[in-house]
Amino acid sequence: MHFIMATPFRNANLNTLVSNGKRFMAYEIVERLKNSKHDHLLKQLENEVTRSDKKRGKLHQVFKPSFDARLILDEKCFFKRWTIFITIQ
């Protein structure tokens, strides 16, 4: 998943913003999979949970735990990143 994120807060913590976003999206994805009876996909997400996370009560692993952020400072930088993304895809 790729997205561009902006915040009006100068001191916003990127790790916290991404973590919270992934958590809320994961809850919604799991809920929709449950509602649509996609038990095989839910089982796959269950199998991705580590032992230590299972001990803490985690049921599904929807996203990879890490992310790769790139800072975009201006329009030129944006189009450079966008061109690289389009080329790779």
C-alpha positions as CSV (number, residue, x, y, z in Angstrom):
1,M,0.0,0.0,0.0
2,H,1.3,3.4,-0.9
3,F,0.0,6.7,0.3
4,I,0.9,10.3,0.8
5,M,0.3,11.8,4.2
6,A,0.3,15.4,5.4
7,T,-0.4,16.8,8.8
8,P,-0.9,20.3,10.0
9,F,1.1,19.5,13.2
10,R,4.8,20.3,12.9
11,N,5.7,18.0,15.8
12,A,3.5,15.0,14.7
13,N,5.2,11.7,15.3
14,L,5.1,9.8,12.0
15,N,5.5,6.4,13.7
16,T,2.4,7.1,15.8
17,L,0.3,8.4,12.9
18,V,1.2,5.4,10.7
19,S,0.7,2.9,13.6
20,N,-2.7,4.3,14.5
21,G,-3.8,4.4,10.8
22,K,-2.7,0.8,10.3
23,R,-4.4,-0.4,13.4
24,F,-7.8,1.2,12.5
25,M,-7.6,-0.1,8.9
26,A,-6.7,-3.6,10.2
27,Y,-9.8,-3.6,12.5
28,E,-12.0,-2.6,9.6
29,I,-10.4,-5.2,7.2
30,V,-10.9,-8.0,9.7
31,E,-14.5,-7.0,10.4
32,R,-15.3,-6.9,6.7
33,L,-13.7,-10.3,6.2
34,K,-15.7,-11.7,9.1
35,N,-19.0,-10.2,7.8
36,S,-18.3,-11.6,4.3
37,K,-17.4,-15.1,5.7
38,H,-13.8,-15.1,4.3
39,D,-12.7,-17.6,6.9
40,H,-9.7,-18.8,4.8
41,L,-8.3,-15.2,4.7
42,L,-8.9,-14.7,8.4
43,K,-7.0,-18.0,9.1
44,Q,-4.1,-16.7,7.0
45,L,-4.0,-13.5,9.0
46,E,-4.2,-15.5,12.3
47,N,-1.2,-17.6,11.2
48,E,0.9,-14.5,10.7
49,V,0.7,-13.5,14.4
50,T,3.9,-14.2,16.3
51,R,3.9,-16.2,19.5
52,S,4.7,-13.2,21.7
53,D,1.9,-11.2,20.1
54,K,-0.5,-14.1,20.6
55,K,0.4,-14.1,24.3
56,R,-0.6,-10.4,24.4
57,G,-4.0,-11.2,22.8
58,K,-3.4,-10.3,19.2
59,L,-5.6,-12.3,16.8
60,H,-4.6,-11.1,13.3
61,Q,-1.6,-9.7,11.5
62,V,-2.9,-7.6,8.7
63,F,0.1,-5.4,7.8
64,K,3.8,-5.9,8.0
65,P,5.2,-4.3,11.2
66,S,7.5,-1.8,9.4
67,F,7.1,0.9,6.8
68,D,9.3,2.9,4.5
69,A,8.8,6.7,4.7
70,R,10.1,9.2,2.2
71,L,9.9,12.9,2.9
72,I,8.4,15.1,0.2
73,L,9.5,18.7,0.6
74,D,8.3,20.3,-2.7
75,E,6.5,19.6,-6.0
76,K,9.7,18.6,-7.7
77,C,10.3,16.0,-5.1
78,F,6.7,14.8,-5.3
79,F,6.9,14.2,-9.0
80,K,10.3,12.5,-8.7
81,R,8.8,10.0,-6.1
82,W,5.6,9.6,-8.2
83,T,7.6,8.8,-11.4
84,I,9.7,6.2,-9.5
85,F,6.5,4.6,-8.1
86,I,4.9,4.5,-11.5
87,T,8.0,3.0,-13.1
88,I,8.3,0.2,-10.5
89,Q,4.7,-0.8,-10.8
